[in-house]
Amino acid sequence: MEYAVLLAIVVAALVAMQTYIKRGLSGRLRTSADSVGMPYEPSNTTSNVTLTVRTDTTTESSMERDRPIGGGETADVLVTKTTINESSTERSGDEWVGPLRRELWRRDEHGSARSP
């Protein structure tokens, strides 16, 4: 009897969490799909997207005089070192995929797909 009650509680908890589990898996699938690339079919996709890339770099250049270049010869060589300190990419806008099943999906301000 006690096992039946415990089993019923576990099953009820899983059924109650079913929606949240589905949403979590859908979110992970969407994130994975977005990291691969944007789906694009010219005849079926309309988008108005702004892509902002910010990069903070440091560049150091120096001239090395009479650097050996082989064969007993030397030359003046410009040495440049570029360090990327910080880089970020922000994608915003709207994207519509044509009616595959007469539905129109749109991205919200957080990049998540939603139905209007």
C-alpha positions as CSV (number, residue, x, y, z in Angstrom):
1,M,0.0,0.0,0.0
2,E,2.8,2.4,0.9
3,Y,4.7,1.7,-2.3
4,A,1.5,2.3,-4.3
5,V,1.1,5.8,-2.7
6,L,4.8,6.6,-3.2
7,L,4.6,5.5,-6.9
8,A,1.4,7.6,-7.4
9,I,3.2,10.7,-6.0
10,V,6.2,10.2,-8.2
11,V,4.0,9.7,-11.3
12,A,1.9,12.8,-10.4
13,A,5.1,14.8,-10.0
14,L,6.4,13.7,-13.4
15,V,3.1,14.5,-15.1
16,A,3.0,17.9,-13.5
17,M,6.5,18.6,-14.6
18,Q,5.9,17.4,-18.2
19,T,5.3,20.8,-19.6
20,Y,8.4,22.3,-18.0
21,I,10.6,19.4,-19.2
22,K,9.3,19.8,-22.8
23,R,10.0,23.5,-22.7
24,G,13.5,23.0,-21.4
25,L,14.3,20.4,-24.1
26,S,12.8,22.7,-26.7
27,G,14.9,25.6,-25.5
28,R,18.1,23.5,-25.6
29,L,17.2,22.3,-29.1
30,R,16.6,25.9,-30.3
31,T,19.9,27.1,-28.8
32,S,21.8,24.3,-30.5
33,A,20.1,25.0,-33.8
34,D,20.9,28.7,-33.5
35,S,24.5,28.0,-32.8
36,V,24.8,26.0,-36.0
37,G,23.4,28.8,-38.2
38,M,20.3,30.6,-39.2
39,P,17.9,28.7,-41.5
40,Y,17.6,30.5,-44.8
41,E,15.5,29.9,-47.8
42,P,15.1,33.0,-49.9
43,S,11.6,32.3,-51.1
44,N,10.3,31.4,-47.6
45,T,12.2,33.7,-45.2
46,T,11.8,37.4,-44.4
47,S,14.0,39.0,-41.9
48,N,15.0,42.4,-40.5
49,V,18.0,41.6,-38.4
50,T,20.8,43.9,-37.0
51,L,24.0,42.2,-36.1
52,T,26.3,44.2,-33.8
53,V,29.9,43.0,-33.2
54,R,32.0,44.8,-30.6
55,T,35.7,43.9,-30.3
56,D,38.3,45.5,-28.0
57,T,41.8,44.8,-29.4
58,T,45.3,45.9,-28.6
59,T,47.9,46.0,-31.4
60,E,51.6,46.4,-30.9
61,S,54.0,46.9,-33.8
62,S,57.8,47.0,-33.7
63,M,60.5,47.1,-36.2
64,E,63.3,44.6,-35.9
65,R,66.4,45.7,-37.7
66,D,68.9,43.4,-39.3
67,R,66.9,40.2,-38.5
68,P,68.4,37.1,-40.0
69,I,66.2,35.8,-42.9
70,G,68.3,32.8,-44.0
71,G,71.2,32.4,-46.4
72,G,73.3,34.7,-44.3
73,E,71.2,37.7,-45.2
74,T,69.3,40.1,-42.9
75,A,66.4,42.4,-43.4
76,D,64.3,44.9,-41.5
77,V,61.1,43.2,-40.4
78,L,57.9,44.7,-39.0
79,V,56.5,42.5,-36.2
80,T,52.8,43.0,-35.3
81,K,51.1,41.4,-32.3
82,T,47.3,41.8,-32.0
83,T,45.5,40.7,-28.8
84,I,41.7,40.4,-28.6
85,N,40.8,41.6,-25.1
86,E,37.0,41.2,-25.4
87,S,34.6,40.4,-28.1
88,S,30.8,40.3,-28.1
89,T,28.1,39.7,-30.8
90,E,24.5,40.9,-30.4
91,R,21.7,39.8,-32.8
92,S,18.4,41.6,-32.7
93,G,15.4,42.0,-35.0
94,D,12.6,40.0,-36.5
95,E,12.5,36.9,-38.7
96,W,9.5,35.4,-40.4
97,V,9.5,31.9,-42.0
98,G,6.9,31.4,-44.7
99,P,3.7,29.4,-44.1
100,L,4.8,25.7,-44.0
101,R,1.5,24.9,-42.2
102,R,-0.1,28.3,-42.4
103,E,1.7,29.4,-39.3
104,L,3.8,32.6,-38.9
105,W,6.6,32.4,-36.3
106,R,8.5,35.5,-35.1
107,R,11.5,36.1,-32.9
108,D,10.9,38.3,-29.8
109,E,13.4,40.8,-28.4
110,H,15.3,37.9,-26.6
111,G,15.8,35.9,-29.8
112,S,13.2,33.2,-28.9
113,A,10.7,32.0,-31.5
114,R,7.0,32.7,-30.7
115,S,3.7,32.7,-32.4
116,P,2.1,36.1,-32.9
